[in-house]
Amino acid sequence: MILGDISGAVALVGTVFAYHPPRQVYIDRTKKDILLELEYVGLFMYTTNISLLFLGLGWPGSGVPWNSAKVIAPIVTGGVILILTAVSDFCSISKRPLSAPRLFRNFRGYASLLIVNFASGAGPSVCTQTKTL
């Protein structure tokens, strides 16, 4: 618990003193224009597939067996919607898709970003585990 608090404080201080974002990135557009550029269908599909996958993966912990239709149906449906979301994202004509194809052109940089993101999320849970498995 102390380690998480210390690392959080160091991150906060580092962000305050070292991060200087650009002041007006969208000076030529209004907030309404920016909101109209978003891909709402992809956002809805992404939210739906994540909810279904978590629902299907969470039910077995509450006494529902893994081979039950109550578990299998949300997992399969969420997986299918996940694939449809990816196809929709790459075939989209939206100006601001959820996963911009330019991210995947620089695969090494994107993969390193994913690794850092995973490590930063898994680190606190690994460091603060109280029971041995």
C-alpha positions as CSV (number, residue, x, y, z in Angstrom):
1,M,0.0,0.0,0.0
2,I,2.8,2.4,0.8
3,L,4.6,1.5,-2.4
4,G,1.5,2.5,-4.4
5,D,1.1,5.8,-2.6
6,I,4.8,6.7,-3.1
7,S,4.8,5.8,-6.8
8,G,1.5,7.7,-7.3
9,A,3.0,10.8,-5.6
10,V,6.2,10.6,-7.7
11,A,4.0,10.3,-10.8
12,L,1.9,13.2,-9.9
13,V,4.9,15.5,-9.1
14,G,6.6,14.4,-12.4
15,T,3.5,15.1,-14.4
16,V,3.0,18.5,-12.8
17,F,6.6,19.6,-13.5
18,A,7.5,17.8,-16.7
19,Y,4.3,17.6,-18.8
20,H,3.4,20.7,-20.7
21,P,0.6,20.0,-23.2
22,P,-0.1,22.3,-26.1
23,R,-2.6,25.0,-25.1
24,Q,-5.0,25.1,-28.0
25,V,-4.9,22.0,-30.2
26,Y,-8.3,22.5,-31.7
27,I,-8.4,26.2,-32.0
28,D,-10.1,26.1,-35.4
29,R,-13.0,23.8,-34.4
30,T,-15.8,24.0,-31.8
31,K,-16.6,21.3,-29.3
32,K,-19.7,20.4,-31.3
33,D,-17.5,19.8,-34.4
34,I,-15.2,17.5,-32.4
35,L,-18.1,15.5,-31.0
36,L,-19.6,15.1,-34.4
37,E,-16.3,13.5,-35.6
38,L,-16.4,10.7,-33.1
39,E,-17.3,7.2,-34.2
40,Y,-20.4,6.4,-32.1
41,V,-21.2,3.0,-33.7
42,G,-17.7,1.7,-32.9
43,L,-17.9,3.1,-29.4
44,F,-21.2,1.4,-28.8
45,M,-19.9,-1.9,-30.2
46,Y,-16.7,-1.7,-28.1
47,T,-18.7,-1.0,-24.9
48,T,-21.1,-3.8,-25.7
49,N,-18.4,-6.4,-26.4
50,I,-16.4,-5.6,-23.2
51,S,-19.6,-5.7,-21.1
52,L,-20.6,-9.1,-22.5
53,L,-17.1,-10.6,-22.1
54,F,-16.9,-9.4,-18.5
55,L,-20.4,-10.7,-17.8
56,G,-19.6,-14.1,-19.3
57,L,-16.3,-14.3,-17.4
58,G,-17.7,-13.2,-14.1
59,W,-20.7,-15.6,-13.9
60,P,-18.6,-18.8,-13.2
61,G,-17.3,-17.3,-10.0
62,S,-20.8,-17.0,-8.6
63,G,-21.7,-20.7,-8.9
64,V,-22.7,-20.9,-12.6
65,P,-20.8,-23.7,-14.4
66,W,-18.5,-22.9,-17.2
67,N,-20.4,-25.1,-19.7
68,S,-23.7,-23.3,-19.1
69,A,-25.3,-21.4,-21.9
70,K,-25.5,-18.5,-19.5
71,V,-21.7,-18.3,-19.6
72,I,-20.9,-19.4,-23.2
73,A,-23.5,-17.1,-24.9
74,P,-22.1,-13.8,-23.6
75,I,-18.5,-14.8,-24.2
76,V,-19.2,-15.9,-27.8
77,T,-21.4,-12.9,-28.6
78,G,-18.8,-10.6,-27.1
79,G,-16.0,-12.2,-29.1
80,V,-18.0,-11.9,-32.3
81,I,-18.8,-8.2,-31.6
82,L,-15.1,-7.6,-30.8
83,I,-14.2,-8.9,-34.3
84,L,-17.0,-6.8,-35.9
85,T,-15.7,-3.8,-34.0
86,A,-12.2,-4.3,-35.3
87,V,-13.5,-4.7,-38.9
88,S,-15.7,-1.6,-38.5
89,D,-12.8,0.4,-37.1
90,F,-10.5,-0.3,-40.0
91,C,-13.2,0.1,-42.6
92,S,-14.5,3.3,-41.1
93,I,-14.7,6.6,-42.9
94,S,-14.8,8.4,-39.6
95,K,-12.3,11.2,-39.0
96,R,-11.6,9.9,-35.5
97,P,-11.8,6.1,-35.3
98,L,-11.3,4.3,-32.0
99,S,-8.1,2.6,-33.1
100,A,-6.4,4.7,-35.6
101,P,-4.7,2.6,-38.4
102,R,-1.6,4.8,-38.1
103,L,-1.0,3.2,-34.7
104,F,-0.5,-0.2,-36.3
105,R,1.9,1.1,-39.0
106,N,4.5,1.7,-36.3
107,F,4.0,-1.7,-34.7
108,R,7.2,-1.6,-32.6
109,G,6.2,1.6,-30.9
110,Y,2.6,0.5,-30.4
111,A,3.7,-2.9,-29.0
112,S,6.0,-1.2,-26.5
113,L,3.1,1.1,-25.5
114,L,0.9,-1.9,-24.8
115,I,3.6,-3.6,-22.8
116,V,4.2,-0.5,-20.6
117,N,0.4,-0.1,-20.2
118,F,0.1,-3.7,-19.1
119,A,3.1,-3.5,-16.7
120,S,1.8,-0.3,-15.1
121,G,-1.6,-1.9,-14.5
122,A,-0.3,-5.2,-13.3
123,G,2.5,-3.7,-11.1
124,P,0.5,-2.4,-8.2
125,S,-1.6,-5.6,-7.9
126,V,1.6,-7.8,-7.9
127,C,3.4,-5.6,-5.4
128,T,0.4,-5.4,-3.0
129,Q,-0.7,-9.0,-3.0
130,T,-1.3,-10.2,0.6
131,K,-2.1,-13.9,0.2
132,T,0.0,-16.5,-1.5
133,L,-1.7,-18.6,-4.1
